[in-house]
Amino acid sequence: MTFLLMLRLFAGRLLTFLRGLPWQAWAALALLAGGLFYGHLRYNAGQANVQAKFDAYRADIQAQADKAAADARGKEQAQRADFAAIQSKLVSENADAHAEIDRLSADLAAGRVRLRSRFACRPVLPAAAAGAPGSSQAGEGGLRDADAEFLVRLAGQADDTARQLATCQAILKSERSPP
């Protein structure tokens, strides 16, 4: 109860003081309050303007990031399809080449095919040894069947390496080409 009494006394004295102020003081207080209110409104408007610009900037950055991500996904899918096509081509070519080498090796072993002789593989033997019984085909040149098969297999391995290199080049070309 003493608090209410003190508040009433304070309010009464405050009202007496305020009634005693001249009109110029009231005008100054009104101008000050109006200025503060106007400043508060302008501050809030400026803050809202800055927030709107920031939100627009953020939305623009997000749109650019989304577009870049979509472009990257599209390029990745295109590369994946290119790589799959390149891989299937390599597998197909390897299967065909290995079947051809196996067929050629079988033909060599059966004697249906002979490698063309570009040079004569004649060992240099003394004349007496050349005519001796047990000498290895001294009058005939060329490669033995095992040597011919070895060369065919070696050529097949070289072709495998060339196909792998061509595949690597195709992959690099696919990666570096624009979408």
N, C-alpha and C positions, 0 to 999 in steps of 0.2 A: 504494500500500500504506500509505502514511502516513495517507491519508484514512480508510481502514478502521480503522486503529489509533486514530485520534483519535475516530472515531465510537463505537467500542467503549468507550473511556475515558469519553467524554461520557455515553453511555447508562448506563454503570455508575455514574457519579457521580449521574446523574439518578435512577436507581432507589434509590440509597442515600438521597438527599434525600427522595424521595417516601415511602419506608418510615419515615422519621423524623417525618413529619407526624402530628399528633394526629387522632383521629377527627372532631373538630369541623371541622377544615379540610376533611376529605374530605366531610363533610355539606354544608358551605358550597359546595364545588366542585360537588357533585351538585345542590344547589338552583339554583346559578347555571346549570349546564348544562341542567337541566330547564326553568328559566325562559326561557332563550334558545331552546330547542327549541320550547316552547309559543308564544313570541312569533313565531317563524318560521312555525309552523303557522297562527297567527291572521292573520299578515300575508299569507300566501299565500291563505288563505280569503277575506280581505277583498278582496284583489286579484282573485280569481276572481269574487267577488260583483259588484264594480264592473264587471269586464269583461262579465259576463253581462247586467247592466243596460244597459250601453253597447251591446252587440250587439242587445238587444231594442229599444232606442230607435232604433238605426240601421235595423233591419228594419222598424219601424213607419214611419219616415220614407220608406224606400224603397217600401213598400207604398202610402203616400199619393201619392208621386211617380208610381208606375206607374199608379195609379187616375186621377190627374189627366191624365196623358198619354193614357190610353185614352179618357177623356171628351173631351179636346180633339180626338183623332183622330176620334171619333164625330161630334162637332159639325162638324168640318171636312168630313167626308164628307157629312153632311146638308146643309150649306151648299153644297157643290159640286153636289149633286143639285138643290137649290133654284135655284141660279144657272143651271144648265143648262136647267131647265124654264122659267125666266124668259127666258133668252136665246132658246130655241126659240120661245116665245110671241111675243117681239118680232119675230123674223125672219119668222114666219108672218104676223103682223099687217101688217108692213111690205110683204111680198110681195103680200098681198091688197089693201092700200091702194094700192100703186103700180099694180097691175093695174086697179083701179077708176078711178084717175085717168087712166091711159092710155086706157081704154075711154071715159070721159066726154069726154076731149079729142078722141078720134076722132069721137064722136057730135056734139060741138059743131062740129067742122070739117065734118062731113057735113050738118049742119043738122037732124039728127034730134032734137036737144035744144037748148033755149034756156034761158038763165038768166032767172029771174023778175025782172022789173023792179020794184024797190021805190020807185023814184023816177024821175022823168023826167030824162034827161040831154039837155036841149035847150039848145043854146047860145043865148045872148042875142044876136040879130042884129037889125040894123035891118030894118024891114019891106021895104025895097027889096031888101036883100041876100037876104032869106029866099026871095023868089020868083025870084031870078036863076038862070039856068041854070048848072049846075055846083056848086050849093050842096050840101052833104053832108046829105042826108036831113033836111031841116029840119022836116018835119012828123012824123017818126017818132022816138021816144025809144028809150033802151036802150043796150046796150053793143055794141061791135063784136066780131066773132068773136075777134080776137087778144086784145082786152082780157078777154073772158070766159075764154079759155084761160089767160091770165096769172093771173087770179084763182083759177081752179081749181087751178093748179100752186102758187100761193102758199098756198092753203088746205091743200093736200096737205103742203107743208113745215111748216105750223103743226101739222098733225096728227102728222107725224113727230116734231116737237119734243115734243108732248104725250105721245106714246107713249114717247119716251126718258125723259122726266121720270117717267112712271108706272113705267117699268122701274127707274129709280134709286130711287124710293120703295119699290118692292117689294124690291129688294136690301137697302136699309137696314132695312126691316122684318124681313126674313129674318135679317140679321146680328144684330139687337138682340133677337130673340125668344129666349126660353129654349129649350134643346133638348128 
